[in-house]
Amino acid sequence: MMHSPRTIGAIVIAAIRSGVLALGALCVAGCTINTDNATTQARESPFPALRATVMTVQAQDISPSVLLTGEIAPVRTVRVHAEVDGAIVRRVLVEAGQRVERGQRLLEVDERGLRLQLEQASAQYRQAEHDAKRLHGELERLEQVAGIGGVSENELEAKRIEHRIAAEQRTANKAARDLAERQMRLSRFLAPESGLILARNVEIGDRTGTSNEPYFIIAADGELEFRAAVGIRQLQDVAPGMRATVIPSDGSSPLQGNVRAAARGVAPMDRRGMVRIRLQDPGPARSGVPATAKVLGQSRRGIVVPAAALQFDPNPWVWVVNAQSLVQRRALTLGVAAEQDYEVLRGLRVGDTIVADAGALLVEGDRIQPQRIAQTTPTSQRRAEAR
């Protein structure tokens, strides 16, 4: 059976003490030992009790926190593609990190070719419209004359065909005119929504329509969020509405926000879910920047012990001191960590006395000289009171 180094040390210390006491008993002639209290005499003599710092278990305000690692990303993106082919980019009017309004122009292209196409299409449509109206009037007059036998049926049918062709040509030319107008309108590259420019992928001199990559990526309404894929254990400690501080890795100022979603449906492969924190005022924060988020849980009342008082082998436990100053091992169930303190869910009660510095040299049943320390407010309570 394997023992931890701390357990082995305790066994060696106990063996040394027992050996020294046995040797002393052999050297003292006529000395008798009452077997009923041999254990007590062995612990009390000839060695003095060890000094140990102790503290009283108290209920404190606990403000647990959860640390998450992820990145800053837009809540919703809008991609602006080139919908006009063959135009040369003359000017780029916005840059990444700039806020734009709906309808704001993003770039300028050489519009001369598009403008010429629009003028030609408009002229052709006007001519087709004129021809269709003229032939419609002629057809009406022939139909009136045909009623009194003044025109043959063949002539009337020929005029009907001519009018129908003119009407179809008018429809085709109108469609061409509308397409030219749309191309001209799209060549202005207007922002479809207000938001924050996240990326610019176009340069002066580029010919539109030669790439499938979006020219601009916009964070709709400028909203950014922190995203992190976390395990089940952390998901249990995070809930919508919790306050959070997000620290970007690029050295920019910390950002404040609130948890807007904590996915409960965990991916079966990696057992992780997504936590999203909406940033209240992202300012100049950049999308795609890695960041760390500190999510603050709901403050509650509970028992807290310092990390220095805990021992693990592998489960957590502490030394509890009874009324006779004897130490007893007590197993614990821990909750969340708060700064340098740990929440205790089971194993201790308010008013219990524990060894505050883990007591590495102690053995079960040792008598100690308690050195009570001046207890200060745990860091978790100080943070709660500061709010």
C-alpha positions, 0 to 999 in steps of 0.5 A: 500500500502506497503512502503519501510523503506527508503520511510517511513522515507522520508514521516516522515521527510516531515511531521515533516517539514510541521508541524513545518512550520504550527505552525510557521505560526499560531504564527506569527500575521499579516503574510500573505502567497502567495499560489503561492510560499508556497511550495518554502517558506516551503522548504527554510525557516526556515531550511537551505539546507542539505549538500550533496556530488555530482559528475558529470556524466562522460563517462569512459572506462568499462571493465565488468567482469562475475564471474563463478563457476565450475570445472577444467576438461580435454578437452578429456579423454583416458581410458586405460583398461586391455585387458589381463586376468589373469596377475599379476601386478608387477610394476606401472610405472606412477602416477596421475599428471605425463605427458606421451608420446605416446607408453610409458609403464605404468605398468609391469605384470608377462609375464611368462605365456603369453610368454610360450603361445606365444612360444607354439603357435609359435611352433605349427604354424611352425609345421603346416606350415611345414606339409602344405608345405609337403602335398602340394608337395606330392599332386602336384606329385600325380596329375602329376602321375595321368595324366598317370594313375599311381595312382588311383582317390581314392588315389588322393582324399585322398591326397587332403583331407589330404592337405586341413586339413593341410592348415586349421590347419595352418590357425588355428595355425597362428590365435592362434600365432597372438593372443598370440603375441597380448596378449603379446603386450597388456601386456606391457600397453603402453600409447595410446596417449600423455597426463596427467595422471589424475587417476591411479586405479591399484595396485601391485599384482592385477590380470588383467581382474578382474575389468571393471574400467580403470587402467588409465585415461589420459587427451589427450595432457594434455589439461585441461579446466574450465567448468561451467553451467550458467544461461541465464543472464550470458550467454549473457555476455560471448562470445568465445575469452574473456580472463579469470582468473581461480582460483582453490579452492585448493590454487594453482596458478591462471590460464589464459585462453580464452573462447572457447565455450559458449553454446547458446542452454540452457537446457529447464529444468534448463535454464542453458548452458555450458561455457568452458574456455581453460587453456593456461598452466594448469601446475600441475592443477588437474582435478575435482578441483572446481574453480572460473573463472573471465571472462573479457568482451570487454572494451567499453566507457560508463557512470558509477556511483558508487554503493553508489549513487544508490537506489532501490525500487525495481528498481534502481534510483538516485538523480539528482541535477538541476541548482537550487540545487534542487534534482529530482529522476531519474530512471535508466537502469543498465548494467554490474557491474565493481568492485564498479561501475555500467554501466548506459544504460539509465537515465543519460547523460554526464554532469549530476550532481548526489548525490554521497552518495544515499541521504537517508534523501532527499525528492523530490524537496529538495534544497541542498548545493552541496559538490562536491567531487574530482572524481577519475578514476573508478576501471574498467578504472584503470584496463583497463589502466593497460593492 
